[in-house]
Amino acid sequence: MNDGQNDGLAVHIRDTAQAIAELHAAHRADSTRAERVLQKTVYFVSTPVFLVVVTLAVGVWIGANLALTSMQRSPFDLPPFPLLQDLLSLFGVYLALVILAGQRRASELDELRAQLTLEHTILTEHKAAKMIELLEELRRDDPAIANRTDQEARALATPSDPKAVAAALVESQAEMAQKDDARQE
C-alpha cells in the first residue's frame, strides 16, 4: 500500500530533503581539489585532537630545549623561545588564512541557500495570496454566504511586490542606522 508516504515521511518532505542533498552535492562537485583539501584542513583544525597535537608539540619543543640546557648542550631555541614564538605566529597567520578561505567557500553555499529561501518565500506568499483571492471569490459566488467587503482579505489577496519590499527594507535599515548614529553622538 503506497499512500504517498515512505518510512513515515510524506513524499513532498522526502523530495525536499533530496533536493537539499542535491544542492549540497552540486556545491561539493563544483569545488576544486584544493578547496576540498582546505575544507578537510579546516575541519581537522577545529577538532580537539588538533588542540592536543599543538599543545604536545609546544610542550615537546620547550621540554627538549630545557633538557638540552640541563645536559649542558646547546639548545636550538633558548628561553623565552623566540624561534617557537616566530613559528607559532607564522602558523597562526596561515591558520587564519585557511579558515578565511574555508569561510568564503561556505558563504557561497549560504548565499545560495538564502536565495533559495527568498525565492521559496516569495512563491509561498504568491500562493497564499492566490488562495485568499480564490476563497474571497468563492464567498462572493456562494449564495448561502452573505456578501460583504473584507478589506484585510482584499489586501492579503494582493501579492506583495518584492522590489517594493526590498526598498522598504533598505529604507528601514537606513532609518535604524541614523537612529543608532544619533544615539552614539
C-alpha positions in Angstrom: 0.0 0.0 0.0 1.5 3.3 -1.1 -0.4 6.3 0.3 2.2 8.8 -0.8 4.4 8.2 2.3 7.6 6.3 2.7 9.2 5.4 6.1 6.6 7.7 7.8 7.6 10.7 5.7 5.4 12.4 3.2 6.7 12.3 -0.4 7.0 16.1 -0.6 9.2 16.1 2.6 11.4 13.3 1.1 11.6 15.2 -2.2 12.6 18.4 -0.4 15.3 16.6 1.6 16.5 15.1 -1.7 16.6 18.5 -3.4 18.6 19.9 -0.5 21.0 17.0 -0.6 21.5 17.5 -4.4 22.2 21.2 -3.8 24.9 20.3 -1.3 26.3 17.6 -3.7 26.4 20.1 -6.6 28.2 22.5 -4.4 30.8 19.9 -3.4 31.1 18.7 -7.1 31.8 22.3 -8.1 34.7 22.6 -5.6 38.3 22.2 -6.7 40.6 19.7 -5.2 42.4 22.5 -3.3 39.1 23.7 -1.9 38.2 20.1 -0.7 41.7 19.8 0.9 41.2 23.2 2.5 37.8 22.2 3.9 39.2 19.0 5.4 42.0 21.0 6.9 39.6 23.5 8.5 37.6 20.6 9.8 40.7 19.0 11.4 41.9 22.3 12.8 38.6 22.7 14.6 38.8 19.4 16.4 40.1 18.8 20.0 42.7 16.4 18.6 44.4 19.3 16.8 44.5 21.3 20.1 46.1 18.3 21.8 48.6 17.9 19.0 49.6 21.6 19.1 49.8 21.6 22.9 52.0 18.4 22.8 54.3 19.9 20.1 54.8 23.1 22.0 55.4 21.0 25.2 58.0 18.8 23.4 59.7 21.8 21.9 60.1 23.5 25.3 60.9 20.3 27.1 63.6 19.4 24.5 65.2 22.8 24.8 65.2 22.7 28.6 66.5 19.1 28.6 69.4 20.1 26.3 70.2 23.1 28.6 70.2 20.8 31.7 72.5 18.4 29.9 74.8 21.3 29.1 74.2 21.0 25.4 73.4 23.8 23.1 69.6 24.1 22.8 68.1 25.0 19.4 65.8 27.7 21.0 66.8 29.3 24.2 64.2 30.6 26.6 62.0 32.6 26.1 61.9 30.6 22.9 61.9 33.3 20.2 62.0 30.7 17.4 58.9 28.9 18.8 57.1 32.3 19.1 58.0 33.1 15.5 56.9 29.7 14.2 53.6 29.9 16.2 53.0 33.4 14.8 53.6 32.2 11.2 51.4 29.1 11.9 48.7 31.5 13.2 48.8 33.6 10.1 48.5 30.5 7.8 45.7 29.1 10.0 43.8 32.3 9.8 44.1 32.3 6.0 43.0 28.7 5.8 39.9 29.5 8.0 39.1 32.6 6.0 39.3 30.7 2.7 37.1 28.0 4.1 34.6 30.5 5.3 34.5 32.1 1.8 33.6 28.8 0.3 30.9 28.1 3.0 29.5 31.6 2.5 28.9 30.8 -1.2 26.6 27.9 -0.1 25.0 30.1 2.5 24.2 32.7 -0.2 22.7 30.0 -2.4 20.6 28.8 0.5 19.5 32.4 1.3 18.5 32.9 -2.4 16.6 29.6 -2.4 14.8 30.6 0.8 13.9 34.0 -0.5 12.5 32.6 -3.8 10.6 30.0 -1.8 9.2 32.6 0.5 8.1 34.8 -2.4 6.5 31.9 -4.1 4.7 30.8 -0.9 3.4 34.4 -0.4 2.1 34.4 -4.0 0.3 31.1 -3.4 -1.2 32.3 -0.2 -2.4 35.5 -1.9 -4.0 33.4 -4.7 -5.7 31.1 -2.1 -7.2 34.1 -0.3 -8.3 35.6 -3.6 -10.0 32.3 -4.6 -11.6 32.0 -1.2 -13.0 35.5 -1.5 -14.3 34.7 -5.0 -15.9 31.5 -3.6 -17.5 33.6 -0.8 -18.9 36.1 -3.3 -20.2 33.4 -5.6 -21.8 31.2 -2.9 -25.4 32.4 -2.4 -25.5 30.9 1.0 -22.8 33.2 2.3 -23.6 36.9 2.9 -21.7 39.1 0.6 -19.5 41.6 2.4 -16.3 43.5 1.9 -13.3 42.3 3.8 -10.6 44.9 3.4 -8.0 42.8 5.1 -8.7 39.8 2.8 -8.6 42.2 -0.2 -5.2 43.5 0.9 -3.8 39.9 1.6 -5.1 38.7 -1.7 -2.7 41.1 -3.5 0.8 39.6 -3.7 3.5 42.0 -2.4 6.0 43.4 -4.8 9.5 42.1 -3.9 11.1 45.3 -5.2 8.9 47.4 -3.0 9.6 45.2 0.0 13.3 45.4 -0.7 13.1 49.2 -1.0 11.1 49.4 2.3 13.7 47.2 4.0 16.6 49.4 2.8 14.7 52.5 4.0 14.0 50.9 7.4 17.6 49.9 7.8 18.8 53.4 6.9 16.4 54.9 9.4 17.7 52.5 12.1 21.3 53.3 11.3 20.5 57.1 11.6 18.9 56.5 15.0 21.9 54.4 16.1 24.2 57.1 14.9 22.2 59.8 16.7 22.2 57.8 20.0 26.0 57.3 19.8 26.7 61.1 19.4 
